[in-house]
Amino acid sequence: MNINGTAYRTIWPGDDQASVVIIDQTKLPHRLETVTLRTVEDAAHAILVMQVRGAPLIGATAAYGLALALLADASDSHLDRSIAFLAKQRPTAVNLRWALEEMRRALAPLPADTRASAAFAKAGAIADDDVETCRRIGVHGLALIRAIAETKPAGTAVNVLTHCNAGWLACVDWGTATSPIYHAHDAGIAVHVWVDETRPRNQGAALTAYELGRHGVPHTLIVDNAGGHLMQHGKVDLCIVGTDRVAANGDVANKIGTYLKALAAHDTGVPFYVALPYSTIDWTLASGRDIPIEERSADEVLKLQGQLTDGSVASVAIAAPGSPAANPAFDVTPQRLVTGFITERGIASADRNGLLALYPERRESAA
């Protein structure tokens, strides 16, 4: 996507074929900086501290991280150790495990002296596949936005509410929840996005608002608790969110607060869609009750990062000294609250039958 007219991906191989470059998302929206990853430890650190985040991008970064590991040691034992090391960095996003298993299947049969170059090629293929998958999600989701636009007076914007960042910054390009929005905007359809700030890390404020603004999409930042109010007053036409893992029955794990948005949408009759690639479906889990929920540092709740009046960026305490804090990073939205799934294969009902209608090859493996 575009940042002030320049096209970017979120991750790309270095010119030396021995490194990987990422956009450091912990520095956004105040500074656009890149970081060069040279070792598997660099990649793991980037995933853990959320220099990269979003399920699809985590998977792509892990794939490239494994390629970096094999530059140093391409033995079977190091391949297995590196996969295990990368897999434990973030527990909820299933794309991390999926990408590493894709890499293992491609690399394990190869002679050790060919693995590093093959790993970079496979990681690049995973990244390219994510771009095309997200593009196709956008094409299918565009039909939903276009249908709503046709019911409104000419020039009246379709109002979409989204939560957290499921944009191109969460993927390699296009995004999941934002891909239909970008496609609508680029097609000349009037669209406006309500952007949840998304505490505690403020990924909506820092990332979604940033990328929409740089691409020229009209949007308005709101506090997390304003969404229900806007829905009650007819100011939201549909909600589109992303997901870090979908169970085989259609239950959805996404950034904390998604469940509350789904409840408000259900109560007010606002369609609530989840946009996802095939790699985010965990066919091994029967329901969302089985999805592990990451608990992150209390500091993310107790402190905020922002830009001061002198232009410097600082972390400031916002809570009473000594207050404890809990920080579950995700919640699970039951499939009964989801209107449908927007995938690279089309739009489906948010249940086991809907998923299997799009992915019939998974009938035997679905939990």
C-alpha positions as CSV (number, residue, x, y, z in Angstrom):
1,M,0.0,0.0,0.0
2,N,1.0,3.6,-0.2
3,I,2.7,5.9,2.3
4,N,2.5,9.4,0.8
5,G,2.6,8.0,-2.7
6,T,5.3,5.4,-2.2
7,A,4.4,1.8,-2.3
8,Y,5.5,-0.3,0.7
9,R,5.3,-3.9,2.0
10,T,5.8,-4.6,5.6
11,I,8.7,-7.0,5.1
12,W,11.2,-7.7,2.3
13,P,14.5,-9.5,1.8
14,G,17.7,-7.4,2.1
15,D,19.8,-6.7,-1.0
16,D,22.6,-8.9,0.4
17,Q,20.3,-12.0,0.5
18,A,21.4,-12.5,4.1
19,S,19.1,-10.2,5.9
20,V,15.4,-9.2,6.1
21,V,14.0,-5.7,6.4
22,I,10.9,-4.8,8.4
23,I,9.0,-1.6,9.2
24,D,9.4,-1.1,12.9
25,Q,5.8,-0.7,14.0
26,T,6.7,0.3,17.6
27,K,7.9,3.6,16.2
28,L,4.7,4.4,14.3
29,P,2.9,6.7,13.9
30,H,5.5,9.3,14.9
31,R,8.4,7.9,12.9
32,L,8.7,5.6,9.9
33,E,11.8,3.5,10.5
34,T,13.0,0.2,9.3
35,V,15.0,-2.5,11.1
36,T,17.3,-5.1,9.5
37,L,17.0,-8.6,10.8
38,R,20.2,-10.7,10.5
39,T,19.6,-13.7,12.8
40,V,16.8,-15.9,14.0
41,E,17.1,-14.2,17.3
42,D,16.4,-10.8,15.6
43,A,13.3,-12.2,14.0
44,A,12.1,-13.7,17.3
45,H,12.6,-10.4,19.1
46,A,10.7,-8.5,16.4
47,I,7.8,-10.9,16.8
48,L,7.9,-10.8,20.6
49,V,8.1,-7.0,21.1
50,M,5.7,-6.4,18.3
51,Q,8.0,-4.6,15.9
52,V,5.9,-6.8,13.6
53,R,2.4,-7.9,14.6
54,G,-0.8,-9.2,13.0
55,A,-1.2,-12.9,12.4
56,P,-0.3,-13.0,8.7
57,L,2.8,-10.8,9.1
58,I,3.9,-12.8,12.1
59,G,3.8,-15.9,10.0
60,A,5.8,-14.3,7.2
61,T,8.4,-13.0,9.6
62,A,8.8,-16.4,11.2
63,A,9.4,-17.9,7.8
64,Y,12.1,-15.4,7.0
65,G,13.5,-15.9,10.5
66,L,13.9,-19.6,9.8
67,A,15.7,-18.8,6.6
68,L,18.1,-16.6,8.6
69,A,18.6,-19.4,11.1
70,L,19.6,-21.8,8.3
71,L,22.2,-19.4,7.0
72,A,24.1,-20.0,10.2
73,D,23.4,-23.8,10.6
74,A,21.3,-25.8,8.1
75,S,21.4,-29.1,10.1
76,D,18.3,-31.1,11.0
77,S,18.7,-30.4,14.7
78,H,19.1,-26.6,14.2
79,L,16.1,-26.6,11.8
80,D,13.9,-28.2,14.5
81,R,15.3,-26.0,17.3
82,S,14.7,-22.8,15.3
83,I,11.2,-23.8,14.5
84,A,10.4,-24.5,18.2
85,F,12.1,-21.2,19.2
86,L,10.2,-19.1,16.8
87,A,6.9,-20.9,17.5
88,K,6.8,-20.0,21.2
89,Q,7.1,-16.2,20.7
90,R,3.3,-15.5,20.3
91,P,0.8,-18.2,21.3
92,T,-2.5,-17.0,19.9
93,A,-1.9,-16.3,16.2
94,V,-2.1,-19.6,14.4
95,N,-0.4,-18.2,11.3
96,L,3.0,-18.4,13.2
97,R,2.7,-22.2,13.6
98,W,1.2,-22.6,10.1
99,A,4.1,-20.8,8.3
100,L,6.7,-22.7,10.3
101,E,5.1,-26.0,9.4
102,E,5.0,-24.9,5.7
103,M,8.7,-24.2,5.9
104,R,9.4,-27.5,7.6
105,R,7.6,-29.5,4.9
106,A,9.5,-27.7,2.2
107,L,12.9,-27.8,3.8
108,A,13.2,-31.1,5.8
109,P,13.6,-33.3,2.7
110,L,16.4,-31.2,1.1
111,P,20.1,-31.6,1.5
112,A,21.5,-29.3,4.2
113,D,23.7,-27.3,1.7
114,T,20.6,-26.2,-0.3
115,R,18.3,-25.4,2.6
116,A,19.2,-21.7,3.2
117,S,18.6,-20.6,-0.4
118,A,15.4,-22.7,-0.6
119,A,14.2,-21.2,2.7
120,F,14.5,-17.7,1.4
121,A,12.6,-18.7,-1.7
122,K,9.9,-20.4,0.3
123,A,9.6,-17.4,2.7
124,G,9.2,-15.1,-0.2
125,A,6.5,-17.4,-1.7
126,I,4.6,-17.3,1.7
127,A,4.9,-13.5,1.6
128,D,3.7,-13.3,-2.0
129,D,0.8,-15.7,-1.2
130,D,-0.3,-13.4,1.6
131,V,-0.4,-10.4,-0.7
132,E,-2.6,-12.2,-3.2
133,T,-4.8,-13.8,-0.6
134,C,-5.4,-10.4,1.0
135,R,-6.1,-8.8,-2.4
136,R,-8.7,-11.5,-3.1
137,I,-10.3,-10.9,0.4
138,G,-10.6,-7.3,-0.7
139,V,-12.3,-8.2,-4.0
140,H,-14.9,-10.3,-2.2
141,G,-15.5,-7.7,0.6
142,L,-15.8,-4.9,-2.0
143,A,-19.1,-6.5,-3.1
144,L,-20.5,-6.0,0.5
145,I,-19.5,-2.3,0.5
146,R,-20.7,-1.7,-3.0
147,A,-24.1,-3.2,-2.2
148,I,-24.5,-0.9,0.8
149,A,-23.4,2.1,-1.2
150,E,-26.1,1.4,-3.8
151,T,-28.8,1.8,-1.1
152,K,-27.5,5.2,0.0
153,P,-28.0,8.7,-1.6
154,A,-25.3,9.4,-4.2
155,G,-22.1,10.5,-2.6
156,T,-23.1,9.4,0.9
157,A,-20.2,7.5,2.5
158,V,-20.5,3.9,3.7
159,N,-19.5,3.9,7.3
160,V,-17.3,1.0,8.4
161,L,-16.2,0.3,11.9
162,T,-13.0,-1.7,12.5
163,H,-11.1,-2.7,15.7
164,C,-7.4,-2.9,16.2
165,N,-5.2,-3.1,13.1
166,A,-6.0,-5.7,10.5
167,G,-4.6,-3.5,7.8
168,W,-1.6,-3.9,5.5
169,L,0.6,-3.3,8.5
170,A,-0.8,-6.5,10.0
171,C,-0.1,-8.4,6.8
172,V,2.5,-8.2,4.0
173,D,0.2,-5.9,1.9
174,W,-3.5,-4.9,1.6
175,G,-4.6,-6.2,5.0
176,T,-7.6,-8.4,5.8
177,A,-10.3,-6.1,7.3
178,T,-9.0,-3.1,5.4
179,S,-8.6,-4.8,2.1
180,P,-12.3,-4.3,1.2
181,I,-12.0,-0.7,2.3
182,Y,-9.0,0.0,0.1
183,H,-10.6,-1.7,-2.8
184,A,-13.8,0.4,-2.3
185,H,-11.8,3.6,-1.9
186,D,-9.7,2.9,-5.0
187,A,-12.9,2.1,-7.0
188,G,-14.3,5.5,-6.2
189,I,-16.9,4.4,-3.7
190,A,-17.3,6.9,-0.9
191,V,-16.2,5.1,2.3
192,H,-15.5,6.4,5.8
193,V,-13.9,4.3,8.6
194,W,-14.6,4.6,12.3
195,V,-11.2,3.6,13.8
196,D,-11.3,2.2,17.4
197,E,-8.2,3.4,19.3
198,T,-7.8,-0.2,20.6
199,R,-6.3,-0.1,24.0
200,P,-4.0,-1.1,25.5
201,R,-1.4,-0.8,22.7
202,N,-3.5,1.7,20.6
203,Q,-3.0,-0.2,17.4
204,G,-6.1,1.5,15.9
205,A,-4.8,5.0,16.7
206,A,-1.2,4.3,15.9
207,L,-1.5,2.0,13.0
208,T,-4.9,1.9,11.3
209,A,-5.4,5.6,11.4
210,Y,-1.8,6.0,10.1
211,E,-2.2,3.8,7.1
212,L,-5.7,4.9,6.1
213,G,-4.5,8.5,6.3
214,R,-1.4,7.9,4.2
215,H,-3.5,6.1,1.6
216,G,-6.1,8.9,1.6
217,V,-9.0,7.0,3.1
218,P,-11.4,9.2,5.1
219,H,-11.5,8.1,8.7
220,T,-12.3,9.2,12.3
221,L,-10.5,7.9,15.4
222,I,-12.9,7.0,18.3
223,V,-12.4,5.7,21.8
224,D,-13.1,2.0,22.2
225,N,-16.3,2.5,24.1
226,A,-17.9,4.8,21.5
227,G,-18.7,2.1,18.9
228,G,-21.9,0.9,20.5
229,H,-23.2,4.5,20.7
230,L,-22.5,5.1,17.1
231,M,-24.3,1.9,16.1
232,Q,-27.3,2.9,18.2
233,H,-27.5,6.2,16.3
234,G,-27.3,4.6,12.8
235,K,-23.8,5.8,12.1
236,V,-22.3,2.4,11.3
237,D,-23.3,0.5,8.2
238,L,-21.1,-2.6,8.9
239,C,-18.2,-3.8,11.1
240,I,-15.2,-5.6,9.6
241,V,-12.5,-6.9,11.9
242,G,-9.6,-9.3,11.4
243,T,-8.7,-12.3,13.5
244,D,-5.7,-14.2,14.9
245,R,-7.4,-17.6,14.9
246,V,-10.7,-19.1,13.9
247,A,-11.8,-22.4,15.3
248,A,-13.4,-25.1,13.2
249,N,-16.8,-24.2,14.4
250,G,-16.4,-20.5,13.5
251,D,-15.5,-19.0,16.9
252,V,-13.1,-16.0,16.4
253,A,-10.2,-14.9,18.5
254,N,-9.2,-11.3,17.9
255,K,-7.8,-8.3,19.8
256,I,-9.4,-7.8,23.2
257,G,-12.6,-5.8,22.8
258,T,-13.8,-7.5,19.6
259,Y,-16.4,-9.5,21.5
260,L,-17.9,-6.3,22.9
261,K,-18.2,-4.8,19.4
262,A,-19.9,-8.0,18.2
263,L,-22.4,-7.8,21.0
264,A,-23.2,-4.2,20.2
265,A,-23.6,-5.0,16.5
266,H,-25.8,-7.9,17.3
267,D,-28.0,-5.8,19.5
268,T,-28.4,-3.0,16.9
269,G,-28.7,-5.1,13.8
270,V,-25.4,-4.0,12.3
271,P,-23.7,-6.6,10.1
272,F,-20.5,-7.9,11.7
273,Y,-18.0,-9.5,9.4
274,V,-14.6,-11.1,10.0
275,A,-12.0,-11.0,7.3
276,L,-9.4,-13.8,7.3
277,P,-7.1,-15.8,5.1
278,Y,-7.1,-19.6,5.0
279,S,-4.0,-19.8,7.1
280,T,-5.8,-18.3,10.1
281,I,-8.3,-21.2,10.4
282,D,-7.3,-23.7,13.0
283,W,-9.0,-26.9,11.9
284,T,-7.6,-28.8,14.9
285,L,-9.7,-26.8,17.4
286,A,-13.4,-27.7,17.8
287,S,-14.3,-24.3,19.4
288,G,-13.0,-21.0,20.6
289,R,-12.8,-22.4,24.2
290,D,-9.6,-24.2,23.1
291,I,-7.8,-21.1,21.8
292,P,-4.9,-20.1,24.0
293,I,-5.2,-16.4,25.1
294,E,-1.9,-14.5,25.4
295,E,-1.4,-12.5,28.6
296,R,0.9,-9.6,28.0
297,S,2.8,-7.3,30.3
298,A,0.9,-5.1,32.7
299,D,3.0,-2.2,31.6
300,E,1.0,-2.0,28.4
301,V,-2.1,-1.1,30.5
302,L,-0.3,1.1,33.1
303,K,1.6,3.2,30.6
304,L,1.0,5.0,27.3
305,Q,3.5,5.9,24.6
306,G,3.1,9.2,22.8
307,Q,4.7,12.2,21.3
308,L,5.5,15.2,23.6
309,T,5.1,18.8,22.6
310,D,8.9,19.0,21.9
311,G,8.6,16.2,19.3
312,S,10.2,13.6,21.5
313,V,8.4,10.2,22.1
314,A,8.0,9.0,25.7
315,S,6.3,6.4,27.8
316,V,4.2,7.9,30.6
317,A,2.4,6.3,33.6
318,I,-1.4,6.7,33.6
319,A,-2.4,4.7,36.6
320,A,-2.2,5.2,40.4
321,P,1.2,4.1,41.6
322,G,1.2,0.5,42.7
323,S,-2.0,-0.5,40.9
324,P,-1.9,-4.0,39.5
325,A,-3.1,-4.6,36.0
326,A,-4.3,-7.6,33.9
327,N,-3.7,-7.6,30.2
328,P,-5.4,-10.4,28.2
329,A,-4.4,-9.6,24.6
330,F,-7.4,-11.3,22.9
331,D,-11.0,-12.4,23.4
332,V,-13.2,-14.9,21.7
333,T,-16.3,-13.9,19.8
334,P,-18.8,-16.8,19.5
335,Q,-19.7,-17.6,15.9
336,R,-23.4,-16.8,16.6
337,L,-22.5,-13.1,16.8
338,V,-20.6,-13.1,13.4
339,T,-22.6,-12.3,10.3
340,G,-20.1,-14.0,8.0
341,F,-16.5,-14.6,7.0
342,I,-14.8,-12.7,4.1
343,T,-12.1,-15.0,2.8
344,E,-9.9,-15.3,-0.3
345,R,-12.4,-17.9,-1.7
346,G,-15.5,-15.8,-1.0
347,I,-18.0,-15.0,1.7
348,A,-19.3,-17.7,4.0
349,S,-21.6,-18.1,7.0
350,A,-19.7,-18.1,10.2
351,D,-20.0,-21.7,11.2
352,R,-18.5,-25.1,10.5
353,N,-20.7,-25.7,7.4
354,G,-19.9,-22.3,6.0
355,L,-16.1,-22.9,6.4
356,L,-16.3,-26.3,4.9
357,A,-18.3,-25.0,1.9
358,L,-15.3,-22.9,1.0
359,Y,-12.7,-25.4,2.1
360,P,-14.2,-28.8,1.3
361,E,-10.8,-30.4,1.2
362,R,-10.7,-30.0,5.0
363,R,-13.7,-32.1,5.8
364,E,-11.6,-35.0,7.1
365,S,-9.2,-32.9,9.1
366,A,-11.7,-30.5,10.7
367,A,-12.0,-31.0,14.5
